[in-house]
């Protein structure tokens, strides 16, 4: 029975990785990784960031802060935050698209350099931890995932907590399949700037339009 049951979170994770919330998280992860690179943060910290992101998402998927997340107050804040993020990501996407057009015309486009960071390891962990917490909320807390709510109701039984936890963890891990895509696109910047800019622009603009369409046409 349990072997069959595990196909449910696996499939749900693959599907939910395509929803506007996860796509927005995808876009923000990509921008965050680019920012890490610009300020000289080592790739090892990026791996820590991704690990913390998955852990935080797993914790939220287990039902922590549900009473707050389901409140009308939080839902209003989430809508406003998503609109602002959608415009921010959209502007970044348009900027990359413009740079791609400039490159097709033979213009030399150089990425803006930023001052190298001088943060201590403690500050880096704090910043990365807060960024991971924020993105985990972006990815999972609005709208509430129907699959998680369903298994919370029907699977949370005496003696089944380990099974439930493993199902939620599997779902969380699979739903972040797009992280591999973000890392692939991120490393593409070093090999093919022109291809990187058009692919990254497509991701950012899709995330922006997807979130705005969900908010304003579907409530």
Secondary structure, DSSP 8 states (H G I E B T S, - for coil): -HHHHHHHHHHHHHHHTTSHHHHHHHHHHHHHHHHHHHTT--HHHHHHHHHHHHHHHHHHHTTTTHHHHTSHHHHHHHHHHHHHHHHHHHHHHHHHHHHHHHHHTT--------------HHHHHHHHHHHHHHHHHHHHTTTT-HHHHHHHHHH--TT-HHHHHHHHHHHHHHHTTHHHHHHHHHHHHHH-HHHHHHHHHHHHHHHHHHHHHHHHHH-
